[in-house]
Amino acid sequence: MSATLKDLEAEAMKLTPQERSELAERLITSLHGQPEDTPEAIAKAWDEEIARRVADMEAGRTKWISAEEVFKEVDAIIAEHAR
């Protein structure tokens, strides 16, 4: 980390949590642009997606994969890319 970046981080950490939150949002926006929707609309869309996924699970339309199997697959992918 460069000295300038360390200095900026040290200064940012002096901000209140609210100010740091606003700074983080501005920095992320500078990378990705403005969201296409309002925070409320995004939250509503996520709520709807979560409800849909829960309904799928409850109706048996979801294929369950154990965490053990998922981590095994992730480890294999990481090992493959480490070569």
Buried (B, 14 or more C-beta within 10 A) or exposed (E): EEEEEEEEEEEEEEEEEEEEEEEEEEEEEEEEEEEEEEEEEEEEEEEEEEEEEEEEEEEEEEEEEEEEEEEEEEEEEEEEEEE
